[in-house]
Structures are given as C-alpha cells and as structure tokens.
Amino acid sequence: MGVVIAIVALLLIFALILLASSIRILREYERGVIFRLGRLIAQKGPGLILLIPIIDRMVRVDLRTVTLNVPPQEVITRDNVTVRVNAVAYFRVVDPNRAITEVENFLVATSQISQTTLRSVLGKAELDALLSERERLNIELQQIIDEQTEPWGVKVSTVEVKDVELPQEMQRAIARQAEAERERRAKVIAADGEFQASEKLFQAAEIFSRNPATLQLRYLQTLIDIGVNQNSTIVFPLPLDMLKAFVEPRSGSGGSGTSQS
C-alpha cells in the first residue's frame, strides 16, 4: 500500500512539473517564438501561453527599443587624419520570427554591423565635414545600418555620433586656425567700420561746407558736453570765423568816427 502511495505521489509531482513547464506568461513588450519539434509554428503573446511539454520550445523576444553603444573606433578620414569616434544606435525588433531564425544573435550582429559601417562612412568624409556636418552623417549611418539589419527583422531608428577625439597636434592646429580666422574677421569688421565712419564724416563735411554756422554750433555743443566734468581742464581751438562777428563792427565804427573828426 505504501509503495502505491509513493508511486502516485511521484506521478503527481511529475504531472505538476510538466504542467508548470507548459505554462508561460509574457509581458506586454514581449513576444514568444514557438518551435515544435524544431519547426517554427507561431508567434504568441503577450499574456498566458500554453505549450506542449517536451515537444514545444519558446524563445522570448523583447520588443522595446535597445540603446546600443558602439565602441570607439579608429577612423582615418579622407584627408588622412586619424580620429577616434564612438556612437550610439537605437533599434528595436519589429519581426520576432526573423530576429530568431535569420541571425544567431541579432544584438551582437547589429553591434558589429554598426562598427563596420561607422568606420566605412566616416572614412569617406573629411575632417571638416565630420565636425560640421554631423547631422548628415548620422542620417547616412542610420540608413545604411537599417538596410543591412532589415532582413533580420530589426529596425534602426537613430544613429548618433557622440564624440570625436582628435590628436593633440591636430587640436593645436585647429586652435591656431580658429584664432587666425577670428583675427581676420576682426580686421575685416574694423576696416568696414572705418569705411562707414569715413563716409559719414564725408557727408558731415559737405553739410558743414554748405553752411559754416553749423560747424560753430557743433563746437558749442561739444563744449557743453565736455563741461559736464568739472574736474577737467579743456583746451579748445576757437575758429577765427567766430571772431569776425565781433571784430568787423568795431572796425567799422572806428573808421566812421575818424572821418567825422
């Protein structure tokens, strides 16, 4: 009797183990690729999944977006400058069946294809384009990697070049170039300012020449502006034309008196 009870207990335990192995619960962002005796039969999920014990096998696939850090790569640009570049790629699985059956490990495969594409695309660009046209290069990288991973059921949404490390010699050369460019711009701006100022002075000189009184009024206004500071000593040239108004009447009155006498 005891032997029978032990056998029944073992059978119940075995049945519970088989039942437990046949039940799977998939989250909302997961899908299950079902293989029956080695053959792909279905894609199921999310929720409760029932499998035939021993016969069925399920592989979980995460559908969330994966952030893939592309390791730093040594790249020789088109103008023969060696730089060290790293990037980040965002992708997700859109077809779980192909992601499992078409490639052994889609995560490793996507990482490797991203590294080779990064070296290939950036190697065709010059250093100036790599530094200033990064958005265009990002789009080109995304399109090429997405085309290569599409047969695996993987969709690459974004590729971004994060950092470009330059040799110390190149950094110093770029710094000298930037300094020279800023000096050139400063000289051009200063020369343009002098040219505009000379034009304004020329126009002002024409106005003063047509009406000399305006020059005298300008002298007086300048004196008023300088006189605001009480602690300054001002030496100001006085035009002789301003004295004519005072000198000529006196000369005329003196001459008339002499003639009367």
C-alpha positions, 0 to 999 in steps of 0.5 A, a space after each residue: 500500500 505504501 509503495 502505491 502511495 509513493 508511486 502516485 505521489 511521484 506521478 503527481 509531482 511529475 504531472 505538476 512539473 510538466 504542467 508548470 513547464 507548459 505554462 508561460 506568461 509574457 509581458 506586454 513588450 514581449 513576444 514568444 517564438 514557438 518551435 515544435 519539434 524544431 519547426 517554427 509554428 507561431 508567434 504568441 503573446 503577450 499574456 498566458 501561453 500554453 505549450 506542449 511539454 517536451 515537444 514545444 520550445 519558446 524563445 522570448 523576444 523583447 520588443 522595446 527599443 535597445 540603446 546600443 553603444 558602439 565602441 570607439 573606433 579608429 577612423 582615418 578620414 579622407 584627408 588622412 587624419 586619424 580620429 577616434 569616434 564612438 556612437 550610439 544606435 537605437 533599434 528595436 525588433 519589429 519581426 520576432 520570427 526573423 530576429 530568431 531564425 535569420 541571425 544567431 544573435 541579432 544584438 551582437 550582429 547589429 553591434 558589429 554591423 554598426 562598427 563596420 559601417 561607422 568606420 566605412 562612412 566616416 572614412 569617406 568624409 573629411 575632417 571638416 565635414 565630420 565636425 560640421 556636418 554631423 547631422 548628415 552623417 548620422 542620417 547616412 549611418 542610420 540608413 545604411 545600418 537599417 538596410 543591412 539589419 532589415 532582413 533580420 527583422 530589426 529596425 534602426 531608428 537613430 544613429 548618433 555620433 557622440 564624440 570625436 577625439 582628435 590628436 593633440 597636434 591636430 587640436 593645436 592646429 585647429 586652435 591656431 586656425 580658429 584664432 587666425 580666422 577670428 583675427 581676420 574677421 576682426 580686421 575685416 569688421 574694423 576696416 568696414 567700420 572705418 569705411 562707414 565712419 569715413 563716409 559719414 564724416 564725408 557727408 558731415 563735411 559737405 553739410 558743414 561746407 554748405 553752411 559754416 554756422 553749423 560747424 560753430 554750433 557743433 563746437 558749442 555743443 561739444 563744449 557743453 558736453 565736455 563741461 559736464 566734468 568739472 574736474 577737467 581742464 579743456 583746451 579748445 581751438 576757437 575758429 577765427 570765423 567766430 571772431 569776425 562777428 565781433 571784430 568787423 563792427 568795431 572796425 567799422 565804427 572806428 573808421 566812421 568816427 575818424 572821418 567825422 573828426 
